Amino acid sequence: MSNSEISAANSGADNSTGESLFTARFSRRMFLTGAASLLLAGCASTSYQSSTVTYSQPQQPQPTGDLRKDPYYIAMYAAVPTEKFPIPAVNLMEVPDSKYLRQVVAYNGPERAGTIVVDPNERFLYLVRGDGSAMRYGVGVGRAGFEWAGDAVVKFKRPWPRWTPPASMIARQPKLEKYRNGMEPGLHNPLGARALYLFHNGQDTLYRIHGTNENWSIGRNVSSGCIRMLNQDIIDLYNRVPSGTRVVVRPSRVA
């Protein structure tokens, strides 16, 4: 977060009009999303209308050895110079384990295609595909990521969002006072390149799914924030889901 297809997946536009469901299917050379149903500084089920979203991505190789050294994944996490704030390539060896890299996995949960499922205990986020599989992303889980669980929807999405620290955080860390009215977007903004804002029954849960450039934090519990993803991964997820997408946050075992 380079081949042309991955760059295309990382630079799509925000489709925030309408609720939809997402499914995808393998072919030998790429993922195609054809006529498919598309249905997180603090963390309702709904009905969905279908629409068509089409994109392509190279065929995922069979996982063997350390995927962090695989050319496919090195290309997937290559630099994204076309962003408003150019994103550097991810040093994959900073990610604790290759299982936290974006990949399609078997999934037999009860959720409908297009649903986002956050598992803070295992530090994974799933985008259900509806064909017995899901796109799985590794995440880092901040304190706030363990404080809320339940059913929500992505009320809105933002590219390169501003970050405003809560008053309680400013009280604990006075150096953040200068950001009381918000921190400008950029690579050093805690929300990274994209953010999804979760609401439950019309109320802001203060739960966010967002980007980060702290590669080492993926697959770990961290002191602040909600659910963080590598910038390349949050861009990929942002491009795949519209506003209105259902999100299921599983209960945390952390007290």
N, C-alpha and C positions, 0 to 999 in steps of 0.2 A: 506498500500500500501500500526485447519486450515485444512480446509479439502483438500484432495488431488486434487480435480478437480480445485479449485480456484488457488492453487499453480501452477498447470499446466498452467492455463490461464495467470499467472503472469510471467512465465519464458520461453515463446516461443522464437524462433529465428527470426531474421530479414529477411523477404523475400523481398529483394529489386530488384529482377529481373523481370521486366515486370509489366505491369499495369493491374489491375484486379478490379472487382466489388465484393462487399460483400453482401450476404443476410443471414439471419438466421431465424430459425423457432423454436417455442416452442414445446416441448413435455411435458408430465406430469412431468418428472423427470429431464430434462436437455434441454439446447439449443443445437441444432446440426446445424453446418454449413455444408451442403452437397454440391453436385455439384453446386456451386454458382459462380456468377460473382463477382470478387473483383475489383473492380476498385481500429514555429514559433520560437546580442543583440540589436535589433532594431525593423516589420510586413510590366486564360487561359484554359480556357476550353481545353479539350483534348479528344482524343478517347481512348477507352479501349479494351483490350483483356481479355478474361475470363480464369480463372484457378480454381483449386479446393483447398479450404482451409478447414480443418476439425478440430474442437475442441469441447470440451464439457464444460458445466457449469451447476451447479445445477439449478433446477427450481426456478425462482424468486417468492417469496411469494406475495400474494396480499397485497398492501400497507395498513396497518392499524396502527394507533398510531404513536409513535415516532420510525422511522426505525433505529435510532442510537442505540436503545436498543435491536434490533432484532438480535438473534443469527446468522441468515443468513448473515447480513451485518457486524457483528463483525468478522465473519470468512472471509468474502470477503476482509476486510481491516486488516487482521492479519499480523504479521511480515513475512518478506521474507528473511530468513537467507541464502538462496542459491545465492543471488546476490553478485556481486564483492564487493560491500559495503553493508553489511546486512542492510536491511530496517526495522525499528521498526514498530510495529503495530500502526495504527492510533487511537488516542483517539477521537472517533467519537463525543464526547460531545464538542470538540473544533470546530467542523464544525457548522456554525451558524444555519443550518436548514437541516433536513433530506432529503428535496427535492434535495439537492445537491449531494446525494449519487448516485452512478452508478445504473441505472435501465432502463428497457425497457418501453417506453411510446408510445402512439399513435402519429403518425406523418403523416401529409397530404401535406407536401411541394412538390414542383415540381421536386426536385433533384433526380437523379438516385441512385439506390442502390450502396452503397460503398462510397458515397460522404460524406465528413466532412462538417458540417455547424456550424459556430461559431456565436453565438448571444451575443455580448458584453453587450448589454443593459440588457438582462435577466440573463446574466452570466451562460449560458449553452453552451455546445458543443454537437452536435448530430452526430452520425454515422448512416446514413440512411440505413435501412434494406431492403427496397423494398417491404414489405408486409403490408404497412400501419402503420409501427412502426419504431422506431429508438432507438438505445442505447443512453441514455442521460447521460452526465457527468456534474457535477458542476465545474465551473472554477472561478479563480480569475483573474481580468483584470487589468493589469498595464497600465501606461500612454501610452506606445507604442501600447497597444492593442486597443486603441481608435483612433489611428492616421492613420490607413490604413483600407480600405475596398475594397472588390472586389473578383475577381476570381483568384485562384492560384492553384499550384500543389505542392505536397510534393516532392521537388527535391531530398532530401536525408534525412536519419534518422540516429541518433547517440545514442548508449547506453553510459551512463555516459560521457556526452560531457564536453569538456573544455569550460569555459566561458571567453570571452574577453570583458571588458567594453569599450564602445565607448570613443573616446578622449574627447568628450563633457562631459561625465559623470565623467571622471577623473579630468577634469578642475573644475567641481563643487565639487567633493569629492576627494581631493588630496591623501587621505589615500588609494585610489584604485590604485595609481601609481604602486605598486608592482605587480599588475595583468595586466599591460599593454600588456604583452606577453601571457596572458592567465592564468586562475586559474585552478589548477588541479581538476580533477573530484572527486566527493565525496558527502556525504550527505549535506555538507554545501555549495556546489556549487549552485549558483542561478538557474541553469538549471535542477537540480535534476537528476533523474535516466535515463531519456530519453529526446530527443528533436527531433522535426520535423521542418525542415527548408523550408519555403515557398518561391517559386519563381513565378514571373508573366512575361510571355513572355521572359523567359530565364534570367531575372534579379532578384537578391536577393531582396526581399521586406523588409528584416531585421525583418520580423515577425516570431516569433517562438511559437510553442506549446510545453510546457515543463513541467517538474515535479517540485514539491516543497515539503518541509517538514514543511511548515508553514500552518498547518491545518486550523487555524483561518482565513486565507486569502481567502479561497474558498467561493464563493458567494459574494465577496466584490470587491470594486475598491481599488487598491493599488497604491503606488507611483511609482513603477518601474516594468520593465519587460513587457512581452506581455500577452500570455494566459497561465496561470499556472493551473496545475491539481495536485491532490494528486499523490504521486509517484506510488501507486498501480494502479491508474487509467491511468496514462500516459503509464505505462508498458502494461496494457490491450489494450489500443488504439494502441500502437506501434506494438503489436503482431497481430492486426486485419487488419492493412492497409499496403500496399506496397508502395514503392517509386512510384511516378506518380499519386497517389491518388488526385482527384480533391478536392479543399477546397473552400468553399464559406464563406467569412467573411461579415456578414451583416453590413450595415452602422450604425454608432454609433450616438446616440442623444446627446452625450457629445461634447460640443464645443471645 
